[in-house]
Amino acid sequence: MNTSSTPTPESTSRLTEPVAGAPLVIPIIEEHAVVGREVVETGRVRLSKTVEEHEEALNFTLLHDEVQVERVPINQYVTDGATLPGVRYEGDTMIIPVVREVVVKRMLVVEELHITKHQVPTQESHRVVLRQEAVHVTREPGPGAATPPPTTSLPAS
């Protein structure tokens, strides 16, 4: 903060040389405050980041499909003029007829394939390396600070 209270040369001369019979003139002095800002360093902060690794076991369940194929002998002729049997389903089982043309030009259903699909869970375990960052904060005092603040460590989130 700066203040100014400098009397002018005229006002000082009036005080030193009073005129007889004239009224005494007293100068009035007024101060003005000038407010300003300046950046003052009070301390510094140093950040350092480290990566920490640790191994962890992961357990999880996988599903995969297995199919069971069963051959069922049929050995029946398809009636003349009838359409050939197609794929059909009975519950979870898909049935695919297998036909063969015989010399007499009649269709003989030789067998059926019964295919059933099951989901089979299997338990798997794998070891993986996971990384985590940690930030270390170090506070350093500025030019006018008395005691340094404590150092802290923050895990990254």
N, C-alpha and C positions, 0 to 999 in steps of 0.2 A: 504494500500500500504506500503510495506516494502522497505527501501533503505539501502544499505550497503556502507559505505565509510571508512572502517577501514584501515589505513596504516600499512604495514608490519613492523616488528622490524628493518629490514635492511634499509628501506627507512628513518626511523627516525634517525638512527645512522649516516647516511651520512650527514644529515642536521646539526647535532650537532657537528660533528668533521670534518670540512673541512681540506683537506690536502693542504699544501702550494704549490702553483705552479700547482696544478692539477685542471683540469676543475671542476666546480661546477655541481653536478648532482642533478637535481630537479625531484623528483618522480611525475608522472602523475597519478592522482586519477580519477577513473571513477565510476560513480554510475550506478547501474542496478535496474530497476523497476521490481518488482514482482507483477503481477496482479492476484487477486483471487476473488472468489465470496463467499458470505455467505448469508444464508437466514435470513432476518430481518422481523419480524412480524410488519406490519404497521396498522393492524386492524383486526377485526373479523366480520363475518356476521352470524346472527342467523335467521333461517327460521322457521316459524310456519305456519301450514296449518289448516284451519278450514273449516267445511262443513256447509253451510247455507241452510236452507230449506224454501221454500215458496210454497203456494198452488196456483194452477192455474186452471181455468176452460177451458176444451177442448170441442169444438163444432165440430161435424162431422156428415156426412150423411152416413147411412147404407142402403144397398139394400137387400131386401129379396123377394123371389118369392111367389106369391099366385096363386093358380089355381082355376078356376071356372069349375065345372062339370055340364053339362046340359044334361038331359036325353031326347032324341028325339024318340018318338014311330015311328016304321017303319011298322011292321007286314006284311012283304012280304016274300013269299016263295022263296027259292033258286031253280033255275031250275035244273032238274035232270041231273046229270053228270057234273055240273059246279063246279068249285072249290069254297071253302068257301071264303067269302070276308075277306080281311086282313086289317091291320091297314093302314090308309092313312092320309095324311095331306092336309088341305085346309088353306093356309096362315099360321097363328100362331096356328091354331086349329088342334089337333090330334083327329082323329075319329076312335073309336074302335067299331066294330060291335059285338053285343051280339047275339048269336044264341041259339036256343033250338030245340031239336029233338022232333018231334011230332009223334003220333001213326002211321000215314000213312007213316012213314019213309021219310018224306020230311023235308027239313030244312026251318025253318021259322025265318027270321030276326025279332026279337022282337023289338029291339030298337038299337039306336046308342048312344054312349057316346061321346059328344063333349067336349073336355078338352082344355081350353085356359089358357096359362100361362102369367101373367103380373108381371113386376118388380115394386115394390112399395118402394119408398124412404121414410125413416123415419129419422127425425132429433133427434140426441142423444146429451146429454150433461152430462159430468162426471167431477168431481173435482178430481184432482190428485196432489200429493205432488212431487215437483221437487227439486233436490239437486244441489248445485253449490259449488265448492271448491274455496277458496280464500287463497292466499299465502301472508303472512306478512313478510317483510324483515326488520330486525333491524341491523343496522351497529353499531359496538362498536369500539371505538378507541383503537389503539395499545398502547404499553408502551411509545412511543415518539410522539403520535399525539396530535395536539393542541385542535381542536374542533371536536366533533362527527358529522359525516354526518347525514342527515335527515333519518327518518324511512319512508319506502314506503310500500304500499299495492298493490298487483297485483291480479286481478281476474284470476282464472284459465281459460284457453281457450281450 
